[in-house]
Amino acid sequence: MSYLNNLRMVFSGKFQSDVSTVNNDVRHYDNEIFRPEFQKFQEGDEWNGWWNPCGSAAFRLIDCRVTQVGYLDGSTTSNSAQEPVIGMLIGGSNQRVSGKMVDLDPQMQMVSEIWGLKMRLTNGEVDGFFSGTFQPAPFRDILFGRQQNGGGGDQTATAIYQSVLTDLSWITPEHSRFLQQLKTIADRVGKLSVRMMVYGYNTSSQSPDFTLGRVSGVIGPAFPIEPDSFVLGRRFAPANSVKTRQGINFFNAQAETEQSNICVDLSNALPLYDGEGTMADIGPLQLAVLTNGAEQGDSVNSADGDFVTIGGEIPYLQDQWMHNTGALFNVTNLSAAEINLLQQNPVALIQPQNAGNAVVMIRETPEGLLIRADQVVHRLYPTATASTDFYASRYGVPSAGEEIRVTVGPPLEGQGGGGPGVPTYIPVINIPASAISLGPNAVTDRFGRASYTYFATPPGNPRGYIDGQMYLLDYKPVNCPNYIQQHWDIIANLVFDRSDVPANPTWQDIQPILTQYGNLYPVMSRMLVDLGNYDSVKKHRSILELAFSLPVSDPNYMPVTRDLSPPNRAMILKWLRLRDADGNYLLPYGEDRDESQPHVIEPCESCENQVPPPETKKRGALAEAASAVSNTMGSKELAAHQFKQATKR
């Protein structure tokens, strides 16, 4: 059941995602045409470095406090006198730097992951009543324009991060009933389930909340035979695979027969009125079981036996409902008859009318089927084997014998944001398709799980100025042609090109790689080391060696984009570590140096002030793209728009 268990902890607060936006445009990876203005704030019709060119990639939880806990018996409390964890902080580690927000690739920005995040429960005195490592996971079920007021573009989008906390440690107070129950289960499995729904993100550099957003979180037990990154339960899906007419998004629920309850997660589902988590009023809503096969938008009548309601009216318009409950709607003490209905029929959100009439607002997928992949982001060095676990359920129960077909997406051009005026080649992704060798169709076992394996071979540098190639894999159930799938339910692969480590690497080998990274992350060059300058790199040799030698899971790992192939990383480390007979570091330059045009780092108002000067009136606004998309689109939203236009999905 993951975090949708009766046993759960709800928290609410803010997050910071200080991403660099220079790398939103794939053409900025081309060192030969890179210009200084690409590291400046966007200005008028000039796209430059988008809205945060000097971002550090940091991801932090800020003032996130526990607002409610649930116990195994289905009871809940928000009273700190009854449960001491109420009001405690869910935060990051105080012994390491913040986590990092990482795009897989400039041409696939729809699977942004959180890396290196530690999470802990603390009262400010005890370091961590529990702490664990958030396993890297991408956002899922993103919906643009969900928030009705307070900005446009990415600021009105919401998405779900679901993962697990591992490497758990505990200091359990004797008087916390909740922590005792949670630890008992976690000790058997070794991990906890965590969901964070992020919303209200601020991309305006003139705002005091710049790079901040809000988070609604839940932590609960994880179980062995279930996915880490989504709920293997009941899947509610808009009929058009985007959102309903009222703006309702994909969402999940889980019914548990042993606990006689059903829990529905509406945190990422219902339209938001503002960036504070206030739900927009779309009328009364109730949970119901459909017994006569009604579809979204149909009128139904209880007297005709079309539906049976489950629980009371959903109190989504209550003040601070998202903050206080995580927008979880839980119905307990289900009768045997209700459980029997749930096992054989789809569940829906209905809007009651009068005289037993209602309208189906959204319902479960056809035949109650859910098919999703767990590990959806892969960085592969050829020749490499990759695998992902598919899971299937019908009406919330793991389903055996479900056949799943995987295909390589079609060639796609122009995927990577960016605006007009940059005269250079935009690479095509998904070519050559021969670099991915797919396996036979996957078939789920008795646990509803199927491990699917495929192979990557060298793509042959099809993108020229950017290492590796993006391959997007689509997957569909074979025997359910009407299955409704969220647009970004894909498997994204960055397949690196093959390369050899030189016997004696020089600065001539290293410089193109470091220059590209310095171009894309100007905060490095402005604040620490100018990666395109030999003398600066030489001066900071020890820092660079440390960063490049860290495990990829470490938040200080370099490069933060994690898009450096193993041979290139080995080459850089070999060059940084090369010594002479006396133990002096050599850092060989290679060809004779040209001192006639010394490298100069220009002052950067973006990094120094983080707020553009007042005379610049249009910074933070997005220019109109050549394809005539709205100038209110954010970087993620534009990338999504371009992808959909190319795929027509």
Secondary structure as GFF3:
##gff-version 3
##sequence-region A 1 649
A	DSSP	three_ten_helix	2	4	.	.	.	ID=ss1
A	DSSP	beta_strand	8	18	.	.	.	ID=ss2
A	DSSP	three_ten_helix	22	24	.	.	.	ID=ss3
A	DSSP	three_ten_helix	26	29	.	.	.	ID=ss4
A	DSSP	three_ten_helix	36	39	.	.	.	ID=ss5
A	DSSP	beta_strand	58	70	.	.	.	ID=ss6
A	DSSP	beta_strand	76	77	.	.	.	ID=ss7
A	DSSP	beta_strand	89	91	.	.	.	ID=ss8
A	DSSP	beta_strand	99	102	.	.	.	ID=ss9
A	DSSP	beta_strand	113	115	.	.	.	ID=ss10
A	DSSP	beta_strand	118	122	.	.	.	ID=ss11
A	DSSP	beta_strand	130	134	.	.	.	ID=ss12
A	DSSP	beta_strand	137	143	.	.	.	ID=ss13
A	DSSP	three_ten_helix	153	156	.	.	.	ID=ss14
A	DSSP	beta_strand	158	170	.	.	.	ID=ss15
A	DSSP	alpha_helix	177	189	.	.	.	ID=ss16
A	DSSP	beta_strand	192	199	.	.	.	ID=ss17
A	DSSP	beta_strand	212	221	.	.	.	ID=ss18
A	DSSP	beta_strand	234	237	.	.	.	ID=ss19
A	DSSP	beta_strand	251	256	.	.	.	ID=ss20
A	DSSP	beta_strand	261	265	.	.	.	ID=ss21
A	DSSP	beta_strand	286	290	.	.	.	ID=ss22
A	DSSP	beta_strand	299	301	.	.	.	ID=ss23
A	DSSP	three_ten_helix	302	304	.	.	.	ID=ss24
A	DSSP	beta_strand	307	313	.	.	.	ID=ss25
A	DSSP	alpha_helix	321	325	.	.	.	ID=ss26
A	DSSP	beta_strand	328	331	.	.	.	ID=ss27
A	DSSP	alpha_helix	336	344	.	.	.	ID=ss28
A	DSSP	beta_strand	347	352	.	.	.	ID=ss29
A	DSSP	beta_strand	357	364	.	.	.	ID=ss30
A	DSSP	three_ten_helix	366	368	.	.	.	ID=ss31
A	DSSP	beta_strand	369	373	.	.	.	ID=ss32
A	DSSP	beta_strand	377	380	.	.	.	ID=ss33
A	DSSP	beta_strand	384	394	.	.	.	ID=ss34
A	DSSP	beta_strand	397	398	.	.	.	ID=ss35
A	DSSP	beta_strand	403	408	.	.	.	ID=ss36
A	DSSP	beta_strand	412	413	.	.	.	ID=ss37
A	DSSP	beta_strand	428	429	.	.	.	ID=ss38
A	DSSP	three_ten_helix	433	435	.	.	.	ID=ss39
A	DSSP	beta_strand	436	437	.	.	.	ID=ss40
A	DSSP	beta_strand	442	443	.	.	.	ID=ss41
A	DSSP	beta_strand	449	456	.	.	.	ID=ss42
A	DSSP	beta_strand	469	477	.	.	.	ID=ss43
A	DSSP	beta_strand	491	495	.	.	.	ID=ss44
A	DSSP	alpha_helix	507	520	.	.	.	ID=ss45
A	DSSP	alpha_helix	522	527	.	.	.	ID=ss46
A	DSSP	alpha_helix	534	539	.	.	.	ID=ss47
A	DSSP	alpha_helix	541	549	.	.	.	ID=ss48
A	DSSP	alpha_helix	566	577	.	.	.	ID=ss49
A	DSSP	alpha_helix	605	609	.	.	.	ID=ss50
A	DSSP	alpha_helix	635	647	.	.	.	ID=ss51
###
